[in-house]
Amino acid sequence: MSDDQRPAGATAVADGKGGRRHQRSRRGRALRLVAWAAAGLVLLGGAGAGYLYFRLNGNINSVDINSALGSDRPAALGNGAMDILVLGSDSRSGANAEYGRDGGSARSDTAMIVHLAKGHRTASVVSIPRDTLVPRPECTKPDGSLEPAAQSAMFNSAYEVGGPACAVKTVEALTGLRMDHYIEVDFTGFKHLIDALGGVPLTTTEAIHDPKSHLDLAAGTHTLDGEQALGLVRTRHGVADGSDLGRIQLQQAFMKALMNRVSGLGLLTSPTKLISVADTATKAVTTDSDLASVGDLMGFAESVRGLDSSDVHMVTLPVQYAVSDPNRVEPIQAQAAMVWAALKADRPIPAAATKGSAADDVNAGKVVGGGGGSTPRPSDSATP
């Protein structure tokens, strides 16, 4: 819904890279990405009565990635830095059936690698387009049978073939980085989480209309409810060139707005609101088994307590349109290697790594979030 005046905490968006953004600099009190927001809010609520603790514990779904993948994996960085695979899944079964039918299967509609630098004071986020053609390793299917490796497969098919474990295995094969944690949010969980937060203020510079994602926004300032927020992060046809690259830019802009919203809620002073959000958040996410309890999440959230939205650098994996299929993209190998090398060395991603990517030609970021497909790079002094 549109407001006559910008709501408190609104992310103002202006046309072009020079446009003004209304930014907030607040102490981070919780996790700063969609799945992190869910996890961090849980922890605050878990500090109360034992009943609440066990209730929230019972909400958390988890998968044992370590057992599924065994020991044949990249080594952990070992310096306190951490890499996390965050997926938004698009299963259309069960509670998600209202968003279409897919025979009960699911794919990873959104994929982000979140790199927390040593000390967890800065983060780099790399979005992987779902239509990226990548080598997919052999994976175990839900029925226990093996799916043979594929030399070139759409990235989001890994989740469909073998669930979270295959998605993690594919990312590790692509990057050479070990994913220390896994967090997943589905359509319905995301929508309910945004509603529990009271919506997310955000400004658009032009109208967005996409019947396929149930989104109809006039230009101006809005407080997006869960349905509208879901429509925004899912839309492709309503903005720019209608590609997944444009959608990623919208997702990154929304993540910034969500971080600002979580920072400004003042949940610690409203126990009733806090409990409601925590209950919704724990139902919204699936995590790896190492984050499968309120206690585990508490330690994780505390480690990123000081992380602010201005400390997060978001980019899209550098890609080019595939020769074999112009409707697909493939990594620009030399530049993608620069991205993974930077994360492995626990350093900021250099600007040269994403220069010339197909994402540079997409202007969805001017509609929501301003500018291009990446956010300002953290200072080189922020990480070792």
C-alpha positions as CSV (number, residue, x, y, z in Angstrom):
1,M,0.0,0.0,0.0
2,S,1.2,3.5,-0.8
3,D,1.7,6.2,1.9
4,D,1.5,9.9,1.5
5,Q,4.7,10.2,3.5
6,R,7.6,7.9,3.7
7,P,7.2,5.5,6.6
8,A,9.8,5.3,9.3
9,G,12.7,3.2,8.0
10,A,11.7,3.5,4.4
11,T,14.3,2.9,1.7
12,A,14.1,5.8,-0.7
13,V,15.0,5.0,-4.3
14,A,16.0,7.5,-6.9
15,D,16.6,7.0,-10.6
16,G,20.2,6.3,-11.7
17,K,23.4,5.5,-9.9
18,G,23.6,9.1,-8.5
19,G,20.2,8.9,-7.0
20,R,19.7,9.6,-3.3
21,R,19.0,6.8,-0.9
22,H,17.6,7.3,2.5
23,Q,19.9,5.1,4.6
24,R,19.8,4.2,8.3
25,S,22.9,3.5,10.3
26,R,21.8,1.5,13.4
27,R,23.4,-1.1,15.5
28,G,22.7,-4.6,14.1
29,R,20.5,-6.5,16.6
30,A,19.7,-9.5,14.4
31,L,20.6,-11.2,11.2
32,R,20.6,-9.0,8.2
33,L,19.3,-11.2,5.3
34,V,16.0,-12.7,4.8
35,A,16.9,-16.1,6.3
36,W,19.2,-14.4,8.9
37,A,16.4,-12.1,9.9
38,A,14.3,-15.2,10.7
39,A,17.1,-16.8,12.7
40,G,18.2,-13.8,14.6
41,L,14.7,-12.8,15.8
42,V,14.3,-16.3,17.1
43,L,17.2,-15.9,19.4
44,L,15.8,-12.9,21.1
45,G,12.6,-14.7,21.8
46,G,14.3,-17.8,23.0
47,A,15.8,-15.9,25.9
48,G,12.4,-16.0,27.7
49,A,10.6,-18.9,29.4
50,G,11.4,-22.5,28.9
51,Y,8.1,-23.1,27.3
52,L,8.9,-20.5,24.6
53,Y,12.3,-22.0,24.1
54,F,11.0,-25.5,23.4
55,R,8.1,-24.2,21.3
56,L,10.5,-22.4,19.0
57,N,12.9,-25.3,19.0
58,G,10.0,-27.5,17.7
59,N,9.3,-25.1,14.9
60,I,12.8,-25.5,13.3
61,N,13.2,-27.8,10.3
62,S,16.7,-29.0,9.5
63,V,18.7,-31.2,7.1
64,D,21.9,-33.0,7.9
65,I,24.2,-31.7,5.1
66,N,27.4,-33.1,6.7
67,S,26.2,-36.7,6.8
68,A,24.7,-36.5,3.3
69,L,28.0,-35.2,1.7
70,G,30.6,-36.9,3.9
71,S,34.2,-35.8,4.0
72,D,34.9,-35.2,0.3
73,R,34.4,-31.5,0.5
74,P,36.5,-28.3,0.4
75,A,38.2,-27.4,3.6
76,A,36.8,-24.8,5.9
77,L,38.6,-21.4,5.9
78,G,39.6,-21.9,9.5
79,N,40.1,-18.2,10.4
80,G,36.6,-17.5,11.7
81,A,35.3,-16.5,8.3
82,M,32.2,-18.3,7.2
83,D,30.3,-19.1,4.0
84,I,26.5,-19.8,4.0
85,L,24.3,-20.9,1.2
86,V,20.9,-19.1,1.4
87,L,18.1,-20.5,-0.8
88,G,14.6,-19.4,-1.5
89,S,12.7,-22.5,-2.8
90,D,9.8,-22.4,-5.2
91,S,8.0,-25.7,-4.4
92,R,4.4,-25.2,-5.5
93,S,3.0,-28.1,-3.4
94,G,1.3,-27.8,0.0
95,A,0.9,-24.3,1.3
96,N,2.7,-22.9,-1.7
97,A,0.2,-24.4,-4.2
98,E,-1.5,-21.0,-4.8
99,Y,1.6,-19.9,-6.7
100,G,1.2,-22.5,-9.4
101,R,1.6,-26.2,-10.0
102,D,4.9,-28.1,-10.6
103,G,3.9,-31.7,-9.7
104,G,5.2,-31.3,-6.2
105,S,8.8,-30.8,-7.2
106,A,10.9,-27.8,-6.1
107,R,13.7,-25.7,-7.4
108,S,15.9,-23.0,-5.8
109,D,14.2,-19.8,-7.1
110,T,16.8,-17.7,-5.3
111,A,20.4,-18.5,-4.4
112,M,22.9,-16.4,-2.5
113,I,26.3,-17.2,-1.1
114,V,26.8,-15.2,2.0
115,H,30.5,-14.7,3.1
116,L,31.0,-13.4,6.6
117,A,34.5,-12.0,6.9
118,K,36.8,-12.8,9.8
119,G,35.3,-11.0,12.9
120,H,31.8,-11.0,11.1
121,R,31.9,-7.2,10.8
122,T,31.5,-7.2,7.0
123,A,29.8,-9.6,4.5
124,S,29.9,-10.2,0.8
125,V,26.8,-11.7,-0.9
126,V,27.0,-13.4,-4.3
127,S,23.7,-14.1,-6.1
128,I,23.7,-17.0,-8.5
129,P,21.2,-16.7,-11.3
130,R,18.9,-19.7,-11.3
131,D,19.3,-20.2,-15.1
132,T,23.1,-20.4,-14.9
133,L,24.5,-23.4,-16.7
134,V,27.0,-25.2,-14.4
135,P,28.5,-28.7,-14.0
136,R,26.3,-30.6,-11.6
137,P,28.0,-33.4,-9.7
138,E,26.5,-36.8,-9.0
139,C,23.8,-36.5,-6.3
140,T,21.7,-38.8,-4.2
141,K,18.0,-38.4,-5.0
142,P,15.3,-38.5,-2.2
143,D,14.6,-42.2,-3.0
144,G,18.2,-43.1,-2.4
145,S,19.1,-43.7,-6.0
146,L,21.9,-41.8,-7.8
147,E,21.5,-39.0,-10.3
148,P,24.5,-39.1,-12.7
149,A,26.7,-36.0,-13.0
150,A,25.8,-33.5,-15.7
151,Q,28.4,-31.5,-17.6
152,S,25.9,-28.6,-18.1
153,A,22.7,-28.2,-16.1
154,M,20.7,-25.3,-14.9
155,F,21.8,-24.3,-11.4
156,N,18.4,-24.5,-9.9
157,S,17.9,-28.1,-11.1
158,A,20.3,-29.3,-8.4
159,Y,17.8,-28.7,-5.7
160,E,15.1,-30.4,-7.7
161,V,17.3,-33.5,-8.2
162,G,18.7,-34.0,-4.8
163,G,17.3,-31.3,-2.4
164,P,19.5,-29.2,-0.1
165,A,22.5,-31.6,-0.1
166,C,22.7,-31.6,-3.9
167,A,22.4,-27.8,-4.0
168,V,25.3,-27.4,-1.5
169,K,27.4,-30.0,-3.4
170,T,26.8,-28.1,-6.7
171,V,27.8,-24.8,-5.1
172,E,30.9,-26.3,-3.5
173,A,32.0,-27.8,-6.9
174,L,31.4,-24.5,-8.6
175,T,33.2,-22.3,-6.1
176,G,35.8,-24.5,-4.4
177,L,34.4,-23.1,-1.1
178,R,32.9,-25.1,1.8
179,M,29.4,-24.0,2.7
180,D,29.6,-23.9,6.5
181,H,25.8,-23.5,6.9
182,Y,22.6,-23.8,4.9
183,I,19.4,-21.7,5.3
184,E,16.3,-22.1,3.2
185,V,13.0,-20.1,3.1
186,D,10.0,-21.1,1.0
187,F,7.3,-18.9,-0.5
188,T,4.8,-19.1,2.3
189,G,7.4,-18.8,5.0
190,F,8.8,-15.6,3.4
191,K,5.3,-14.1,3.1
192,H,4.4,-14.8,6.7
193,L,7.7,-13.4,8.0
194,I,7.3,-10.1,6.2
195,D,3.7,-9.8,7.6
196,A,5.0,-10.6,11.1
197,L,7.5,-7.7,10.7
198,G,4.6,-5.4,9.9
199,G,5.7,-5.0,6.2
200,V,8.8,-3.5,4.7
201,P,9.0,0.2,3.6
202,L,10.3,0.7,0.2
203,T,10.1,3.3,-2.7
204,T,9.8,2.5,-6.4
205,T,10.7,5.1,-9.1
206,E,8.2,3.6,-11.6
207,A,5.2,1.4,-11.6
208,I,5.6,-2.4,-11.5
209,H,2.8,-4.5,-12.9
210,D,3.2,-8.3,-13.3
211,P,0.1,-10.5,-13.1
212,K,2.3,-13.6,-13.0
213,S,3.7,-12.7,-9.7
214,H,0.5,-11.0,-8.4
215,L,2.3,-7.6,-8.2
216,D,0.8,-4.3,-9.0
217,L,2.6,-1.3,-7.5
218,A,2.4,2.4,-8.5
219,A,5.5,4.5,-8.5
220,G,6.0,5.9,-5.0
221,T,6.5,4.9,-1.4
222,H,5.0,1.7,-0.1
223,T,4.9,-0.5,2.9
224,L,5.0,-3.9,1.3
225,D,3.0,-6.7,3.0
226,G,4.1,-10.3,2.6
227,E,2.2,-10.9,-0.6
228,Q,3.6,-7.8,-2.2
229,A,7.1,-8.5,-1.0
230,L,7.0,-12.0,-2.4
231,G,5.7,-10.6,-5.7
232,L,8.6,-8.1,-5.8
233,V,11.3,-10.7,-5.3
234,R,9.7,-13.1,-7.8
235,T,8.8,-10.7,-10.6
236,R,10.7,-10.9,-13.9
237,H,8.3,-9.6,-16.4
238,G,7.3,-6.4,-14.6
239,V,10.7,-4.6,-14.9
240,A,13.7,-4.1,-17.1
241,D,14.3,-6.9,-19.7
242,G,12.3,-9.5,-17.9
243,S,15.3,-11.7,-17.1
244,D,16.4,-13.4,-14.0
245,L,19.3,-10.9,-13.8
246,G,16.8,-8.1,-13.3
247,R,15.0,-10.0,-10.7
248,I,18.2,-10.5,-8.7
249,Q,18.7,-6.7,-8.7
250,L,15.3,-6.3,-7.2
251,Q,16.0,-9.0,-4.6
252,Q,19.2,-7.3,-3.6
253,A,17.5,-4.0,-3.2
254,F,14.7,-5.6,-1.1
255,M,17.3,-7.3,1.1
256,K,18.7,-3.8,1.9
257,A,15.3,-2.5,2.8
258,L,14.6,-5.6,4.9
259,M,17.9,-5.1,6.8
260,N,16.9,-1.5,7.6
261,R,13.4,-2.7,8.7
262,V,14.8,-5.3,11.1
263,S,17.2,-2.8,12.5
264,G,14.5,-0.2,13.2
265,L,11.8,-2.4,14.7
266,G,12.7,-2.1,18.4
267,L,11.7,-5.7,19.1
268,L,13.5,-5.8,22.4
269,T,11.0,-3.2,23.8
270,S,7.9,-5.1,22.6
271,P,7.8,-8.7,24.0
272,T,4.4,-9.5,22.4
273,K,5.7,-8.5,19.0
274,L,9.0,-10.2,19.6
275,I,7.3,-13.5,20.4
276,S,5.0,-13.3,17.4
277,V,7.9,-12.6,15.0
278,A,10.1,-15.3,16.6
279,D,7.4,-17.9,16.2
280,T,6.8,-17.0,12.6
281,A,10.5,-16.8,11.8
282,T,11.3,-20.3,13.2
283,K,8.5,-21.8,11.1
284,A,9.8,-20.0,8.0
285,V,13.2,-21.5,7.7
286,T,15.0,-24.8,7.2
287,T,18.6,-24.9,8.3
288,D,21.5,-27.4,8.4
289,S,21.7,-29.5,11.5
290,D,24.4,-27.3,13.0
291,L,21.8,-24.5,13.3
292,A,18.9,-26.7,14.2
293,S,18.2,-25.4,17.8
294,V,17.5,-22.0,19.4
295,G,20.8,-22.4,21.2
296,D,22.8,-22.9,18.0
297,L,21.1,-20.0,16.4
298,M,21.7,-17.8,19.4
299,G,25.5,-18.3,19.1
300,F,25.3,-17.6,15.4
301,A,23.3,-14.5,15.7
302,E,25.5,-13.1,18.5
303,S,28.5,-13.4,16.1
304,V,26.8,-11.0,13.6
305,R,25.2,-8.7,16.1
306,G,27.2,-5.7,14.9
307,L,26.7,-6.2,11.2
308,D,24.9,-3.3,9.6
309,S,23.4,-3.1,6.1
310,S,26.1,-0.7,5.0
311,D,28.6,-3.4,5.8
312,V,27.1,-5.8,3.2
313,H,28.4,-5.8,-0.4
314,M,26.1,-7.5,-2.9
315,V,27.1,-8.7,-6.4
316,T,25.8,-11.0,-9.0
317,L,27.9,-13.9,-10.3
318,P,29.6,-12.5,-13.5
319,V,27.8,-14.2,-16.4
320,Q,27.4,-14.0,-20.1
321,Y,24.6,-15.4,-22.3
322,A,25.2,-19.0,-23.2
323,V,26.1,-19.7,-26.9
324,S,24.2,-23.0,-26.7
325,D,21.0,-21.3,-25.4
326,P,20.5,-17.5,-25.4
327,N,17.8,-18.0,-22.7
328,R,20.5,-19.2,-20.3
329,V,23.7,-17.7,-18.9
330,E,27.0,-19.2,-18.0
331,P,29.8,-17.9,-15.7
332,I,32.5,-15.8,-17.2
333,Q,35.2,-18.2,-16.0
334,A,38.1,-15.8,-15.4
335,Q,36.0,-13.3,-13.5
336,A,34.1,-15.9,-11.6
337,A,37.4,-17.2,-10.5
338,M,38.3,-13.8,-9.1
339,V,35.1,-13.8,-7.1
340,W,35.8,-17.2,-5.5
341,A,39.4,-16.4,-4.9
342,A,38.5,-13.2,-3.0
343,L,36.1,-15.1,-0.8
344,K,38.6,-17.8,-0.2
345,A,41.2,-15.2,0.7
346,D,38.6,-13.5,2.9
347,R,39.0,-10.2,1.0
348,P,36.5,-7.9,-0.6
349,I,35.4,-8.8,-4.1
350,P,37.2,-6.5,-6.6
351,A,35.2,-4.3,-8.9
352,A,37.0,-5.9,-11.9
353,A,35.5,-9.3,-11.1
354,T,32.0,-8.2,-12.1
355,K,32.8,-5.6,-14.8
356,G,31.3,-6.5,-18.2
357,S,28.9,-9.0,-16.8
358,A,25.5,-9.4,-18.6
359,A,24.0,-8.1,-15.3
360,D,25.5,-4.7,-16.1
361,D,23.1,-4.2,-19.0
362,V,20.1,-4.7,-16.8
363,N,18.6,-1.6,-15.1
364,A,16.1,-3.1,-12.7
365,G,18.2,-1.6,-9.8
366,K,17.0,1.8,-11.0
367,V,13.4,0.9,-10.2
368,V,14.0,-0.4,-6.7
369,G,17.3,0.3,-4.9
370,G,18.9,2.7,-7.4
371,G,22.0,2.1,-9.4
372,G,23.2,-1.1,-11.0
373,G,23.5,-4.7,-10.0
374,S,25.9,-4.5,-7.1
375,T,26.2,-2.5,-3.9
376,P,29.2,-0.4,-2.9
377,R,32.3,-2.5,-2.1
378,P,33.4,-2.5,1.5
379,S,36.7,-0.9,2.3
380,D,39.7,-3.1,1.7
381,S,40.7,-2.4,5.3
382,A,37.5,-4.1,6.5
383,T,38.9,-7.6,6.0
384,P,42.4,-9.0,6.2
